[in-house]
Amino acid sequence: MSFASFSDFLAMGHHGLYVWSAYGICLAVLALNVATPLLARRRYLQEEARRLRRETKP
Protein backbone atom coordinates (compact mmCIF):
# COMPACT_ATOMS: atom_id res chain seq x y z
CA MET A 1 0.00 0.00 0.00
CA SER A 2 1.35 3.38 -1.03
CA PHE A 3 0.50 6.71 0.59
CA ALA A 4 0.45 10.11 -1.09
CA SER A 5 1.72 11.99 1.97
CA PHE A 6 2.93 11.48 5.51
CA SER A 7 -0.44 12.58 6.91
CA ASP A 8 -2.13 9.91 4.76
CA PHE A 9 0.32 7.41 6.21
CA LEU A 10 -0.59 8.46 9.76
CA ALA A 11 -4.32 8.32 8.96
CA MET A 12 -3.93 4.78 7.53
CA GLY A 13 -7.10 5.07 5.48
CA HIS A 14 -9.17 6.22 8.50
CA HIS A 15 -7.86 3.33 10.61
CA GLY A 16 -4.93 5.28 12.04
CA LEU A 17 -6.39 5.64 15.54
CA TYR A 18 -6.78 1.87 15.87
CA VAL A 19 -3.41 1.07 14.28
CA TRP A 20 -1.35 3.59 16.26
CA SER A 21 -3.09 2.83 19.56
CA ALA A 22 -2.36 -0.87 19.01
CA TYR A 23 1.30 -0.06 18.41
CA GLY A 24 1.33 2.15 21.51
CA ILE A 25 -0.23 -0.50 23.73
CA CYS A 26 2.19 -3.11 22.39
CA LEU A 27 5.20 -0.88 23.10
CA ALA A 28 3.89 -0.12 26.61
CA VAL A 29 3.55 -3.84 27.38
CA LEU A 30 7.05 -4.54 26.05
CA ALA A 31 8.47 -1.70 28.17
CA LEU A 32 6.73 -3.09 31.26
CA ASN A 33 8.10 -6.56 30.50
CA VAL A 34 11.60 -5.09 30.53
CA ALA A 35 11.22 -2.66 33.44
CA THR A 36 9.40 -4.89 35.93
CA PRO A 37 12.19 -7.48 36.43
CA LEU A 38 14.82 -4.73 36.60
CA LEU A 39 12.89 -2.89 39.32
CA ALA A 40 12.20 -6.12 41.20
CA ARG A 41 15.91 -7.01 41.13
CA ARG A 42 16.86 -3.59 42.45
CA ARG A 43 14.27 -3.85 45.23
CA TYR A 44 15.49 -7.36 46.15
CA LEU A 45 19.12 -6.25 46.31
CA GLN A 46 18.21 -3.26 48.51
CA GLU A 47 16.23 -5.49 50.88
CA GLU A 48 19.09 -7.99 51.10
CA ALA A 49 21.60 -5.22 51.81
CA ARG A 50 19.31 -3.92 54.57
CA ARG A 51 18.97 -7.41 56.01
CA LEU A 52 22.73 -7.96 55.99
CA ARG A 53 23.34 -4.61 57.74
CA ARG A 54 20.80 -5.57 60.42
CA GLU A 55 22.43 -8.96 60.97
CA THR A 56 25.99 -7.60 61.19
CA LYS A 57 25.12 -4.86 63.70
CA PRO A 58 26.61 -5.62 67.13
N, C-alpha and C positions, 0 to 999 in steps of 0.2 A: 504494500500500500504506500502510495506516494502522497505527500502533502505539499500544498502550494506555498505555505508559509509556516513559520514557527508557531504562530497562534493557532493555526489549523491543527498542527501537531499536538499542541497542548489540549485542544478541544476534543481530539480523537473522534471526530464525527458525532459530537454531542454525547459521547460516553466518557469524556475526560474526567468528570468528577468521580465516577466509579473506578476507572482505571488508576488514577493517581492516588485515590484514597486506599485502594488495595495495595499499591506499592508502598505507601506510607505505613500502613498497618504491618505489612510484611517486614519492613526495615525496623520498625519499633520492636517487633517480636524478636528479630535477630539481635538487636542491640541488647535487649533484656537477657537473652540467652548467653550473651558474652559477659555482661556486667554482673549478673546475679552471682555466679560462682566466684568472680574476683572479689566482690564485696563480702561474700561469705567467708572466703579464705582470710581476708584482712581481719574480719571480726573474730574469727577463730584464733588467729595468731595473737591478737591483742588480748583476748581472754586467757590464753595460755601464758602469756608473759605476765599478766596480772596474777594468775594462780601461782606461778613460779616465784614471783616476788613475795607473795604472802607466805609461801612455804619456807622460804629461805630467811625470813625475818626472825631475829633471835627473840 
